[in-house]
Amino acid sequence: MQSPTSNPPESLAGLVERVTFFNEESGFAVLKVRVKGHRDEITVVGSLPSVNPGEWLHAQGHWVQERDFGRQFRAEILTSTAPTTREGVERYLGSGLIKGIGSVYAKKLVAKFGEKIFEIIENESARLQDVDGIGPERRRRIKAAWAEQKVIREIMVFLHSHGVSTSRAVRIFKTYGQEAIDKVRANPYLLAQDIPGIGFITSDRIAQRLGIPFDSLLRAEAGLRHVLLEATQNGHCALPLESLKDEAGKLLLVQAGIVEAALERALMGRELSREKIEGETLIFLPTLQRAEQEIASRILALRAATPNYPPMDAEKEVRWIEQQTGQTLAPSQLAALRLALTQRVLIITGGPGVGKTTLVNAILRILRVRQVRCALCAPTGRAAKRLTELTELPAQTIHRLLEVEGGKGTFARNQHRPLETDLLVVDETSMVDVVLMSHLLRALPENASLLLVGDVDQLPSVGPGMVLRHLIESGVAPVARLTEVFRQAAASHIITTAHRINQGLLPERKDPATNPDFFFVEREAPERITATVVELASRRIPGKFGLDPIRDIQVLVPMNRGSLGVRELNVRLQAELNPARPGEPAIEKFGWTFRARDKVLQTQNDYDKEVFNGDLGQVVSVDLEEKEVRVRFDTRDIVYDYGELDELMLAYAMTIHKSQGSEFPAVILPLATQHFLLLQRNLLYTGITRGKRLVVVVGQQKALGIAVRNARTQNRFSGLLARLKG
């Protein structure tokens, strides 16, 4: 490539014909521009906050000769302004920038209003209905989209001027609205708290450019909050005082006195909370501290009360249910059933195939005959759907049961408006974190009973805390631990393997002639593991078992990064299972390419859309004109603006953590020593128990052995266990 000369920079201006490439993170653009005096379009490369076809471009830079791309104008300064010519206005409106206006309506609007169309949209939008095909609804959408684009553009220019990528501008606008720039100027550290994808480092960079001192207490407080928020991502509810100060000091690179002063100010302002638990001083985010306190007080109150059920003879009820179902309950099930009828709170735990569902069904059947109102819920949509199938009773997600409200995620059901039930059954309780459990208990009616069901040997919740484990360890609530594997379940190699792994034993080798449902396919080299996973998912399993490769087969991975991580495997599996088709619309956003038929995963709670972290969906359509992606979750279609696509990721492969509460017809689990940090027994156990008809582990025998032997579970800093015991 020929380097730019040391000559003074040249200037040029012209109409943007096409945006060949635009990186929203860096602002780098490759543009085709029509410039007066040049017969052909010229290529301009450079960085700017945003750009659309039809805009007028001003560039300052030098001409260079690219070996592969020919002559280009490399701009050191690039700015774009709204178009002023009829041709530019039409191209600008037809680019899909404004929802409701594609190339057809752009032509009609410019033909009707000429260069004054922007003024019409802003000040006299009712006149848009003079154009054939534009009714009141489309007119309102055009007006709203135009106003939103203006604000978003200002935000993008503002962020770009402070050295920040602009891909989060839409989300910043949706969070802060018209006050976005004022809020960021006043306290840029709010971005790290409120905007997914913007962390402390990014907000700190903005703060420095805005002139906030490096050693300010505002910065140090933000650093302390960031360290605690990062800890919650790893499941902690708090951090020891000294650990918090050490981590904050490493992050902030300021004197210890500043960190301590900021901590005292945050404690005084109740931004953080300090508490001594079992001799150790812990620092909490107040919401998590309150959640723990609420769980402990309500569980202890339940333990001290008796059920509000009609009078029953437990022995007669046991005989009746066995007569009704024709099933003889195992000793541990009988003991649990008696507890369920006499205790206000009960925890039922056990691995796969031990009869948890049979027991729950027996309890529900006895109580419903006595006119006891029962409500059933689970943490995820898939888990709730499975609970409905198993019990033949309606079950909801916890969020829907509590009637989640938009915005920040408050719930309409609480202590002031409790649930209308006499018994609340919560399945997959191992997945429930402290915040969600506190909301559930808050909404439990004063006289209602609580039945918690879950496998304590699975991974703990993705969110903070280890609620199920700590409830069991505390001993304050009665626990029914089911252990007998039933004969029908024992015929499943998946179930027997899961129990072997839970006992620290390697899977048994089975003769393929016996049609086992669990296989270990040994591969050593990571590239061979990847190739085998792709081949199994795309050809061998669909061919042998008649399963849909996208809908029915799930690849589960211990971690996100690496050649056998979620990201790399998703790219490989998408190329194999859902390759690009000529002329088919696709959109690349936030590091993923989305097209129709793609399997996707919701990565955060969206209370407005009522889709939650871990929900699986499938892309129905990509609308390039409306700038929308439509995704089907079970029976509901949810529409995402392009700027909201950071809530989604491809889901041909997902982490085992994200798969909790779900079951899949077939599971493929790659395992290698490169996953060393996460090779744990409970991780492998959780992954295997996600498979319904088939589980295939592909990888190294050594990695399998490490995972089976490693029974250590990560300690999570929390005060819940001590509160329950206390």
N, C-alpha and C positions, 0 to 999 in steps of 0.2 A: 504493500500500500504506500502510495506517495504521501509523505508528511505535508501538513500545511506549511506554506511559506511563512517567512517572517515579515511579509508585506503587511501594510495596514489592512484591517478587515474590510470586506466589501459588504454592501447592504443590498437586499432585494426584498420585494413584496409581491404577493400574488394570492390567487384563490386556491384553497386546499381542495383538490379534486378527490383524493382518496387518502385514507389513513391505512397504510400498508401494515404498520406495526405500532402498537402502543403498550408500554409496560406501565401499569398503574402504580407499581411499587416505586420505580425509579423516575417515571415521567419520560423515559427515553422513547423517542418516536422516529419512525421512518415515514415520510410524507411525500405524496405526489402533488406537485404544485404547478399551476399554470401561471407563468410570469410573462408580463408584457415584454416583447422583444425576443422571446424564445419560442421557436416553432413547436417544439415538443415539450411535454411535461418534464419538469426537472425533479430530481430526488433531493429532498432536504432531510438531514438527520440532525437531531439535537434533543434537548429536554425542555419540557414545559408542563404546566400543571394539568391541562386537559386540551383536547383539540377535537374538532368534528369537521366533516366535509362541509364545504360552503363558507367556512370562516375565512377571514382575511388574515394572512400571515405576514409578519415582519421578521426578517432574519438578518443577523449580522455574523459573518464568519469568513471562511475561505473555501475555495474549490479544491477538491482532492480527487485523485484517480484511484478507484478501488479495483484490485485485480479481478475480483469476481463480479462486482456490481457496476463497474464503469464509473463515469464521472458523477460526483455528488457534491452537494453544497453542505459542508459541515458547519453547523451554526453554533456559535458560542453564546449568542443571545437569541432567544426565540420568544415571540409573543403572538397571541392570536386575538382577534376581536370579532364581534358579531358581524355577520355579513351585511352589506349595504346594497348590493346589486340584486336584481330580480333572480338572476341565475344562482347567485350565491345563497340567497334566502331559500330558494326552492331546494337546493341541494342540502342545506343545513336542516330544514324541517323534515326532509325525506330520509335523513340518516338514521332515524329511529331514536333520536335523542329525546324526543318528547312523546310520551305514551299517547296513543290515539291518533298520531299522525305518521303515516307511512308515505311512500313516494306518490301514491294516487291522490291522497288528501293534500299533500304538499303542493302538488300541481294545481289543484282546484283552489286552494286558499290564496296562492300567489296570483293566479289568474283573476281572482275576485278583488283582492285588496292590495296587490303589488307589494312594494317595499314597506308599506305601513302595517304589514301583518303583525309584527311584534307589538306595535302600539295598540292594535285592535285587541290582541289576546290579553294584554295587560289591563287596558282601561275600558274597552267596550266589548267584552267577550260575548255578550248576547248576540252581537251581529254575526258571530261565527255560524249561527244556525241559519243564516241566509244561504249557506253553501249546502248543496244537495248532499244528503247522507249524514250530516252532522245534526244530531238531536240534542236535547238538554243534557243527557248523561255524558255523551262524548264531549260536548262543550265544557262541562264541569271538569272532566278529566284532563282536557287540554290545558285549561286555566290553572288547575292545581299543579300539573306536571311542569308547566312553564315557571310558576313561582318557586317550586322546589328546585328546579335546575339552576335558577339564578342564585339562590342561597348556597346550594352545593358548590357552584362554581367559585363563589367568593371564599368559601371554606377551603377549597382546594388551592386556590391562589395563596391564601393566608398560610396554610400548612407548607406548601411548596416553598414559600419565601423563608420558612424557618427550617428548611432542610429535611422535611418529613415527607414520606410517601403519601400518596393521595387516595389509596384504595379504600380507606376507612371513612371517606368523607360522607357517604350516604348514611352510614350508621351514626356518625357524629350528629348529622342533621336530624335523624329520627330520634336520637336521644335528647338533644338539647334544643332542637327547633331553631327559631329565628335568633335565639340568644347564644348560639354556638360559639361565635368568635369572642363575644364578651366573656363567656364563661371560661374559655380556654385562656384568654389573656389574664383573667383574674387568678386562676389557679390551674395551670396546665396539668398538674398531677391528678386532677379529677379524671383525665382521660384513661389513666392506668386502672382506675377503679371501675369506670363505667363502660368502657368501650372494649369489647373482645378483640384481641389481636394487637392492642396497644399496651405495652408493658411499661415498667418504670423507666427503662433506658430511653425509650422514645420520648416519653413525656418529660423526662429530665433534660433531654437535648433541646426540646422546645423551651423549657424554663430558662435554660442558660441563654438562649438567643433572645428571650424576652427580658433578660437582665436580672433574673432572680439570683441572688448570691449563692455561691457554691456551699457556703457554710450556714445558710439560713435554717432556722428551725422548721419552716414550712417544708423545705426539702428533706430534712432529717425525719420529720414525722411521716412524710410520704414514703420514705425508705423503710421505716419500721412497719408501716401497714403492708407494704409490698412483701416484705419477708414473711409476715404472718399469712398473707393471702397465698403466697407460694407454698407455705406449709400446709394449708388446707387442701391444696391440689394433691398433696401426698398423703392426705387422710388425717392429718393432725387437727385437733381442735384448739390447740394452744402450743406455745413453745416455752421451755425453761428460760427464765430471765436472762441468764448469762449467754445462752445460745443465741437468743434474739439479738442481744447487744453485739455479740461477736459477728453474726451474719450481717447485721446492719452496718457495722463498721467497715467490713470488707466491701460492701456494696457502695457505701457513700464516700469512703476514703477521707473521712474527717476525724477530728480529735474525739476521743471517747467522751469528753465533757459535753460536746454538742449532742451526741447521741443520747446521753443521759438526760440532758435538759429537755430534749424533744420528747423523750419517753415520759418524763414527769408532766410535761404540758399536755400530752395526749391522754395521760391518765386523769389529770385534773379536768380536762374537757370531755371525759368519758368516751373518747374515741377508742381507747383500749382499756382493758380491765386487768387488775393484778389480784391473784388469789394464791394462798398457800394451801397446797394439797399434799397430804402425806409427807410433810416436811420439805417439799420442793415448791419454790415460787414459780408459778406459771403466769404467762401473759396471754390473755384471750382477746379475740374480737368479741365485743359484748353480745352480739347475736348468738354466737356459739355457746358462750357461757350461760345465757338465759335458756337456750334450748336444752342444755344438759340439766340445768336445775329443774326445768319443767318436767322432763322425762322422769327424773328421780322422784320428784314429789308425787306425780300422778301414779307411777307404778307402785310406790309404797302405799298410797291411799287405796289402790285397787286390791293390793295384797291383804290389806286389813279388813276388807269388806266381804260380804257374802253375795252370791248371785241373786239377781232379782227375778228368778224363774218361778213358775208355778211349782208346788210341792211335787217331788218325784222320788221314787224308789229306784236308786241306781241299779240294783241287781235285777229288778223287773225290766227296766229299760234295756239292759244288756241282753236279756233273754228275748225280749221283743224284737230288737234290731237284728239279732242273729236269725230269728225265725223269718222276719220279713225279707232279708237279703239272701238267706241260704248260705251265708258265710260264717265260718267260725273265726272269731277274732283271736289273734295271738295274745299271749300273756301281757306283753308290753302295751298292746293296743287296748286291752281291757282295763289296765291300770290307768291309762291316759283318758279313756272314756269316763271312768268314774271321777277323775279329777275335773274333767271339763264340765260335768254336771254339778259339781260342788264348790268349785273355785271361781273367783271373779276374774282371775287372769291365769292363762296357761300358755306355756311355750311348748310346741311340738317340733322336735328336730330329729334328723336322721338322713341317711344317704338315699340313693335311688333304689327303688324296688322294695322298700321296707314297709310300705302300706300307709304312708302319710295321707294320701288321698282317700283311701278306704276309711280310715279313721275319721277324717274331717267330714266325709259324707255321712257317716253314721251319726256323728254329733249333730249335724245340721238336720238330718231326717227326724231324729228324736225331738229336737227343739221346735221344729216347724210344725209338727203335729200338735204341739202344745201352744201354738199361736205365738211363738217367740219370733220377733222380727229380726232377720239376719241381713247384714250388709257384708259383701265380699269385695276385696280390693287387692291389687298387686302393684308393684312399682312401675312396670312397663306395660304397654299395650299388648305385647305378645304374651306376657305372663298372665295378664287379666283375661285374655282370650282363651288361653289354655285352661285357666281356672274355671271359666264358664263351661268349656267342653267337658271337664272332668266332673263337675258338680251338677251340671244342667241347671244352674242358677245364674242370674245375671251378676257379672263381676265387672268392676271398673278399675281404671288406673287410680292411684291415690289422688292425683291432681284433679281428676274429673269428679271423684267422690267428694272432695273438699270444695269443689266448684271454684277452681282457680280463676282469678280475675286478671285482666290484662295489665300491661305495664311492668311493675316490679315483681309480680307474682304473689300478691296477697290472696287470701282464701275467704270466700263468703261464709264457709262453715267454720265456726270457731266456738269459744266458750259462750258467746252471746247468742249464737244460732247453731246449736249442736246438730249432729246427725240424727236422723229419725230411725233409730235402731236399738234393739236390746242386746245384740251381739255383733261385734265387729271382728271379722276374720281377715287377717293380713297374711297373704302368701309371699314367698320369696323375701322374707324379712331380713335375710343377710344383706340384701341390697339397699336397705333403707338407712339413710344417714341421720345424724342427730337432728338436723333442722326439720326434715320431713316428718320424722317420728314425733317431734315436739308438736307440730301442727296437727298431726293425727290425734294425739292424746288430748290436745286442747279441744278438739271437736267431738270427743267421745262424750255421750250424755252421762249425766251424774250417776244413773242407775244401771248403765250398760256394762256388759262383760267384754273381755278382750281375749282373742285367740291368735297368737302369733305362730306362724308356721314357716320353717326354713331349715336349710342345711348349714349348720354352723361350721362345717369343714370346708365350705366353699370360700372363695375370696370375700373379703369384707367389702363394704360399699365403696363405690368410686368417690363419693363425697366424704366429708370428715366424720370420724368416729368409727366405732366397732360396736354398734348398738346391740345386735343379737348376742355376740360373744360376751359382752359385759353384763347383759341381763342374766345370761346363764351362769357366768362365773360368780356373780354377786350372791347367788342363792336366795334372793329375796322373792322370786316368783317360782312357783312349781314348774318343773321341767319334765316332759315326757320324752325320753330318748328312745326312739324305735331302732331296734338292732337286727331283728330277724328278717333275712332276705327271703321273700316268698318264692315258692317253687317255680312259678311261671316267670318271675323276674330273673331267677337264677339261671334260666335257660339263655339269657342274653349275655353274650360275652362282653358287651359294653358295660353292663351293670357289674358283673363279677370283676372285670378289670378295674373299674373305678374303686370298688371296695378293696381290691388287692393293693392298689396304689395308695389308698388311704391308710393301709396298714404297713406301708413301707416295702411292699413286695413288687417285683417287676411283673409285667403282664405275662400270662402263659402263652406259649406258642400253640396255636390250634391248627389242625389239619384242614386245609381249604375245602376238602371234600365234605366236611361237616357243615358247610355254609355259615361260618362265623360272621358276626357283624362288627368285629374289631380286627384291624390289621396293623401290623408294624412293618413298614417298608423301609429297609435299611439303605441309606445313601450317605456317603461321607462328604463329598465336595458340595459346598453351598450352591454352586451353579447347577449341579445335578439334582439337588433337593428342589430348587425352583422349577427346573424343567419337569420333574415328576409331578409336582403339585399342579402345574398348569395342564399337563397331560391328563391327570386324574379328573380335574374339574371340567375340562372341555370335552374329553372323549371317553375315557375308560368307565367312569362312574355313570354318566348318562347312558352310555351304550349298554352296560350290564344291568343297571337297575331301573332304567326308564325314567330317570329324574331330570327335571329341567335344570340346566347348568347354572342359570342366573337365580332362579327363585328358590330352588331346593338345596343347593350345595353351598356351604359356607366354609371359607378358609379362616381359621382362627390362629392368631400369631401372638407370641408372648410380648413383643414390643413393636414400637412404631418405626424405629430407625434401622439402617443396615440393609444388606442385599436380601435378607429374609424378613424384612420389616414390612409393616402395613403399606407404606407408600410405594415401595418398589414392586411388591406383589400386586397391588391394585393396578398399576400401570400395565404390567404384563398380562394380567387376567382380563382387563378391559380390552386390550388389543386382540386377545384371543376370543373372548366371549361376545364382545359387542364392538367389532371394528367399525371405523368410519366408513360411511357409504357416500358415494358421489352425490353432491348436491344436498346432502342432509344437513340441516342446521345443527350447529354445535357452538358452545360458548366456553371459552377458557377463562376461568376466574379463580383467584386465590390458590393457584398451583394445581388445579384440577381442570380437566376438560369434561364437560357434561353433554351428553346427547340422549335422545330418546332410548328407552329400555335400560339405561344404566341403573344398577342397584346403588342406593345412597343411604347414608346414615346421618341422622340429626346429631350434632355434636354439642348442642347447648339447649337449655330450656328456652322456648319461645312461647311466652304466656299469651301473647296476642293470637298466635296461630294455633295454640293448643297442641303443639308438638314438643316432645321433650327429649333430652339427652338420651341417646340409645335407641330411639325409634327408627325402624327400617322402612324405607320406601323405594319406589321405582319411578324414574323420570318418565312422564307421559309425553311431554312435548317441550321444545325450546322455541320460543317466539322471538325472533330477531327484531321484529318491528316493534313489538310492545316491550321488549327487553325483559322478558319474564321466562321463568322455568316452572312448569307445572309438575308436581310430584304427588304420586298416590301413596297414601299411608292407609293400609287396609282398604276401607271403602270411601275414604275422604280424599279429595284433591286439594292440595295446598299450593298457592301461587307464591313464588319467590321473585322479588326484583333482583336484578343482577347484583346490586350492592349488598344483598342479604345472603349471597351464596357462600359466604364464609361460615354459615351455619351448617353447611353440608360437606360431606366428603364421600368419595367412592367407597363402596362397602362390599366389593367382591371378597376382600380380606378385611378383617377387623381384629382389634385386640381381644384377648380372652376377657379382659375386664369389661369391655363394652358389650360382650355377648351375654352377660349375666341376665337371668330371667327369661332367656329365649331358648327355644328348642328348634333344631333344624333336622330335616330328614337325613342329611349327610353332612359330616364335618371332616375337614382335612386339616391336620395340625402339623405344620413343619416345626422341627426341633433340632437345634444345633448349638454347639458350645459358644457360638457368637452371642447367644441369648443368655450367657452365663449369669448375669446379675439377676435375671428373672426366672431362672430355672428352679422353681419351687414346687413342692408336692401339691399344695392347695391350688396353684395355678393350673397344673396339668390335670388334676382331678376335676376342676371346674370346666376346663375345655372339653374333656372326654364326656362329661355328663350333659353337654349341650346336644350330643348326637342322639337321634331317635332310632333311625334304622341302620346307620352305618357310621363308623369312625375309622379314619385312616391316619395314623401317625407316620410321618415321613421324615427320616433324618438319621442322626447318629446314635448308635447304641450308648455311647459314652454320655451324651447329653440326656438321654432318657434315664440313665442310671443316676446322674447328678440330681435331676428333678425329683425322682422317687425318694432318694435318700435325704433330700433337703427339706426337713419338716419345720425349719425355722419360719416364724411369721414376723413380719415387720412390726416393731413396736410403734404404736400411735400415741402421741401425747394427748391425754384426755383426762377429765376429772369425773367422768360418768361413773366408773366403777367405784371410786371412793365415795361419791355422793350416795349411790345405792346402798353401799355397806354402812355408811354413816347414819 
